Amino acid sequence: MRKTIEKKLYKLLGYDVKIILRTFTRIEELAKLNIFEKYTTDNRVKYYISFLSGVPSAKPLLLLESVKKDIRVVHLDISCRDLF
């Protein structure tokens, strides 16, 4: 399905677009993890989940907190390709 969608996007846009698919069941599993539960409930804080397109060959070297300290990685599951 992914390749079909990518091909159609290429035809439509004229350039390669890599897409990442997750099942609804996987999204539900992620929601049930409550990864952000122990963090602030400040309404100004935004939470994001990033999805990797594949399992990296090695654990990525990531800054766990931005220089301004306004972005923080709180959970990395490379086996499932999810980054919180």
Number of C-alpha atoms within 10 A of each C-alpha: 7 10 10 9 13 17 17 13 16 14 11 9 10 10 11 12 12 13 12 10 10 8 8 9 9 12 10 10 11 14 11 9 9 9 14 14 8 7 10 10 10 7 6 7 10 9 11 10 13 10 16 16 12 12 13 11 7 7 11 9 6 9 10 13 12 11 9 7 8 8 15 14 14 12 13 17 13 17 11 12 14 17 15 16
